[in-house]
Amino acid sequence: QVQLVESGGGLVQAGGSLRLSCAAFGSFSSNNGMGWYRQAPGKQRELVAAMSSFGTTTYADSVKGRFTISRDNAKKMVYLQMNSLKPEDTAVYYCNLRLVVGGGSYWGQGTQVTVSS
């Protein structure tokens, strides 16, 4: 059983920064992708950033240059450093673990990020 636990959300003013953390518990293949998605009210869940276990990264165009994803494979952690936050970044942010072999996908419970103008 794989469990993902996010932390680090909160309320911040526009232009501020937050760092999200996600810890993965359980046994799973080291060949995986870990990433962050977000879902704003009334909108579909969207990819924010993802990183493979080999270090390849993907970012949504809307966060490029502002957000940075990183991971610590030994600790089974993934992080999202969010700088220059905008009100439109307000959403629930979800951590995701995707297994390359087998296709399993796991989600955290989500953490709220609110950016005030």
C-alpha positions in Angstrom: 0.0 0.0 0.0 1.4 3.4 -1.1 0.5 6.5 0.8 1.4 10.1 -0.1 1.2 12.9 2.5 1.5 16.5 1.5 2.4 19.5 3.6 3.4 23.1 3.3 0.2 24.7 1.9 -1.2 27.9 3.3 -2.2 31.5 2.7 0.3 33.9 1.2 0.2 37.3 -0.4 0.8 37.7 -4.1 4.5 37.8 -4.9 5.3 35.5 -1.9 6.7 32.0 -1.8 5.6 28.6 -0.5 7.3 25.2 -0.4 5.2 22.1 -0.7 6.5 18.7 0.5 5.3 15.2 -0.2 6.4 12.1 1.5 5.7 8.7 0.0 5.2 5.7 2.3 5.2 2.1 1.3 7.1 -0.1 -1.2 7.2 0.8 -4.8 9.5 0.6 -7.9 12.3 3.2 -8.0 11.4 3.7 -11.7 8.7 6.2 -11.3 7.5 9.8 -11.8 6.5 12.1 -9.0 4.7 15.3 -9.5 2.3 18.0 -8.5 -1.1 18.7 -9.8 -3.6 21.3 -8.8 -7.3 21.9 -9.0 -9.0 25.2 -8.6 -12.8 25.5 -7.9 -14.8 24.7 -11.0 -11.7 23.7 -13.0 -10.2 20.4 -14.0 -7.1 19.0 -12.2 -4.0 20.0 -14.1 -0.4 19.1 -14.1 1.9 21.7 -12.4 5.2 19.9 -12.5 6.6 16.4 -12.6 10.0 14.8 -12.3 11.1 11.3 -13.2 13.4 9.3 -11.0 16.1 10.1 -13.6 15.7 13.8 -13.1 13.7 14.8 -16.2 11.3 17.6 -15.4 8.1 18.9 -17.0 6.4 22.1 -16.1 3.1 23.8 -17.0 3.7 26.9 -19.1 1.9 29.0 -16.4 4.5 28.2 -13.7 7.7 28.0 -15.7 10.4 30.3 -14.2 8.5 30.6 -10.9 8.1 27.0 -9.6 10.8 24.4 -9.2 10.3 20.7 -8.5 12.9 18.6 -6.8 13.0 15.2 -5.3 15.0 13.1 -2.9 14.8 9.5 -4.0 16.5 8.1 -0.9 13.9 9.8 1.3 11.0 9.2 -1.1 10.2 12.9 -1.0 9.2 15.4 -3.7 9.1 19.1 -3.3 7.6 22.1 -5.1 9.2 25.5 -4.5 6.7 28.2 -5.5 8.0 31.7 -6.0 6.3 34.9 -7.3 2.9 33.4 -6.5 -0.1 34.9 -8.2 -3.8 34.8 -7.2 -4.4 32.4 -10.1 -2.2 29.9 -8.4 -4.8 29.4 -5.8 -5.9 25.8 -5.8 -5.7 22.5 -3.9 -2.3 21.0 -4.8 -2.0 17.2 -5.0 1.0 15.0 -5.0 1.1 12.2 -7.5 3.3 9.1 -7.8 3.2 7.2 -11.1 4.8 3.9 -11.7 6.4 3.5 -15.1 6.0 -0.3 -15.1 2.5 -1.4 -14.3 1.0 2.0 -14.6 -0.1 2.4 -11.0 -0.9 5.9 -9.9 -1.3 7.2 -6.4 -2.6 10.5 -5.0 -2.2 12.4 -1.8 -5.0 14.0 0.0 -4.2 17.5 -1.2 -3.1 20.7 0.4 -4.7 24.1 0.0 -2.7 27.0 -1.4 -4.4 30.4 -1.3 -2.8 33.5 -2.8 -4.3 36.8 -1.9 -4.1 39.9 -4.1 
